[in-house]
Amino acid sequence: MLCTAGPHAIPVSTATRSGDATIHLALALRRDSLKRLAEEPRCALTILAAGVAVTAYATATVVDQDHRVAFVRLDVDEVQDHDQPTFALTGGVAWHWTDDGAEDGDAAIRATLRRL
């Protein structure tokens, strides 16, 4: 979940760790979150998956875009680990594409994120 000023939270599926303190993700150009990041680049990305519960507090910068999406770099200032001895996360959100074109587009976006 990407949380921007407002607060305004949206699920993101493209977040990719790109360094010790950087994460890249893509946001559709039509997203209100993209407009919010332009006005206030401070944000938080919460990641919940099997064995992982963290929030990365970061500053966002658009580093590139194509006709559909903006490629955003998050420069992480702090990571809060939400791990507790009283619970365990056994999985993240389970989802899949239901449209072949969207799935192909996602693959192209992820390839660009890996290059960034």
SULFENRA-V529741 format. One line per field, one symbol per residue. ss: DSSP state (A for helix, B for strand, O for the rest). phi: phi as a letter, one per 40 degrees, with the letter a starting at -180 (. if undefined). psi: psi as a letter, one per 20 degrees, with the letter a starting at -180 (. if undefined). A space follows every 50 residues. Layout:
ss=???
phi=???
psi=???
//
This chain:
ss=OBBBOOOBBBOOOOOBBBBOOBBBBBBBOOOAAAAAAAAOOBBBBBBBBO OBBBBBBBBBBBBBBOOOBBBBBBBBBBBBBOOOOOOOOOOOOOOOOOOA AAAAAAAAAAAAAAAO
phi=.bbbdicabbcbbbdbcbicbbbbabbdccccdccccccaccabbcbbad gbabbbcabcbcbaabcbbbcbbbcccabbccdbccabcbabccaacbbc cccccccccccccccc
psi=ppprqgqopqqqijpppjahkqpqrppqhiphhgghhhhoiprpopporo jpnqppprpqppirqbigqppppoophqpppjpqiirppirapprqqjph ghgghgggghgghhh.
//
